[in-house]
């Protein structure tokens, strides 16, 4: 439902605000050089959803867009969400609707006093048996791919190769020339080194800026800013601008994730840097063993004033969360803004850590390494667990060797997967999911139909929220309905 347009009255009876400003400028002798261009007003709001019929306990992600009188999209608008009947369906500040009981509720999105809406129907009946899911191979022959991502509102897929190339999948085809080739700058011979992370700025469509995380030949973790060239399928290799360089004591436990959070800040995952932790996981005096949060809107970066360790003597203000051994992929649920971290264990336990948006998305949280490995004390039978956030899921080395974290599914192709967080094991190759509710795990599942037969290096998420699995053997698979 869109907001009705305002009626157009004869100009002599009701001059428009723009005409009044123009007449005032003439009366004051303004030649127009100092005139202020008034922003176009919002006249309609459109609300969309993958489906308007859901069942009790299910969720659906709504989106809202603002438009002017000509129907032109107005970017940069924020919306207030509300539910007409909150007992039937609730809605989060980001537009995620949760079905609560049978009935219908009008879900509204409002900006600048203009409201759009649609009706969500909730059916209490037991959901039908889920359709089967499977893997569809969309690319092969890649050289040790480590990650996949897409810019916002872009149907291309960007795949990282360990030795330093970013390959582009366009129209289902891997282009021959890489989007960017950093092979000469990337140190990739050690097992966990290489080209590890890629994040596109939220305004990439207009600025062409993106962030890359790689290990250099000296073994340091290097975070750099690049820009696209005049060719949208090629980056400008000469545009590299250093954001942050972090030296490490060894070649292992590099982390590698870079991602823009729901607050627009850049989050960076760094491992503890070596097989022997040396206390770095529990220290905020350096950057290792942590997730960092910085503002890269002004190069090279600034530290947000609300970071947890700003102003604390001896602490690095960039640190957001700590107590991590090797966060091999973390992500924010695009529906709820909750944070999920897959942390690789030392010798016994792999774990999934979690922080809800309501609890600050991990702000200042200590995840326990190396006091803890999983829910167990690492250096002895007992330890002080005070102030430590324990994982929501763990598994032992009898089930795998190294966790690869993924995403909460928020795509439209497979509605029954909504809200499921996916992760895998690099060696064992299995894929599992969990679902969080009120801070606890309420559902866990293993997916034999999603086993690729390869070593799972990473998951990927495209601009539409669909999920992918990447294997060391060079393949990219999409999770699809069978």
Buried (B, 14 or more C-beta within 10 A) or exposed (E): BBBEEEEEEEEEEEBEEEEEBBEEBEEEEEEEEEEEEEEEBBBBBBBBBBEBBBBBBBBBBBEBBBBBEEEEEBEEBEBEBBBBBEEBBBBBEBBBBBBBEEBBBBBBBBBBEBBBBBBBBBBEEEEEEEEEBEBEEBBEEBEBBBBBBBBEEBEBBBBBBBBBBBBBBBEEEBBEEBBBBBEEBBBBEEEBBBBBBBBBBBBBBEEBBBBBBBBBEEBBBBBBBBBBBEEBEBBBBEBBEEBBEBEBBBBBBBBBBBBBBBBEBBBBBBBBBBEEBBEBBBBBEBBBBBBBBBBBEEEEBEBBEEBBBBEEEEBBBBBBBBBBBBBBBBBBBBBBBBBBBBBBBBEEBBBBBBBBBEBBBBBBBBBBBBBBBBEBBBEEEEBEEEEBBBBBBBBEEEEBEBBBBBBBBBBBBBBBBBBBBBBBBBBBBBBBBBBBEEEEBEEEEEBEEBBBEBBBBBBBBBBBBBBBBBBBBBBBBBBBBE
